[in-house]
Amino acid sequence: MDEDKRRSLEAKGWKVGTVSEFLALTPQETTLVEIKLALSRYLKERRQQSMTQAELADKLNSSQPRVANAENGDALVSIELLIRAMLATGVTPQEIGQVIAQVG
């Protein structure tokens, strides 16, 4: 956030902080959330290059809404499903590792 905007909000009585502070997340929890979001974004990017959500759902024996949830970073979607979906789109384990390594 822009520093001037932050000062302006604080001067009006607003408390400004991060999502991690608001939710009282530990550093490990914050990193896990960031990893899941990075995997979700990469899944969506790669899936859009080669197939529809419905086609990916068929490959996973799942549903299109579940794939949409995975791509949108839904908290109920497991990292395992994200990785399975990524592999089904042709992403390599090395690419998955690179996505995770960029977090932080």
FENGI-V870751 format. One line per field, one symbol per residue. ss: DSSP state (a for helix, b for strand, c for the rest). phi: phi as a letter, one per 30 degrees, with the letter a starting at -180 (. if undefined). psi: psi as a letter, one per 30 degrees, with the letter a starting at -180 (. if undefined). A space follows every 10 residues. Layout:
BEGIN
ss=???
phi=???
psi=???
END
This chain:
BEGIN
ss=ccaaaaaaaa acccccccaa aaacccaaaa aaaaaaaaaa aaaaaaaaaa ccaaaaaaaa cccaaaaaaa acccccccaa aaaaaaaacc ccaaaaaaaa accc
phi=.edddedddd ddjdccacdd ddchddeddd dddddddddd ddededdddb adddddeddc hbbddddedd dcieddddde dededddddj ddeddddddd dddj
psi=kkeeeeeeee fggkkkalee eefhkleeee eeeeeeeeee eeeeeeefff lleeeeeeef haleeeeeee fggkffklee eeeeeeeffg kleeeeeeee ffk.
END
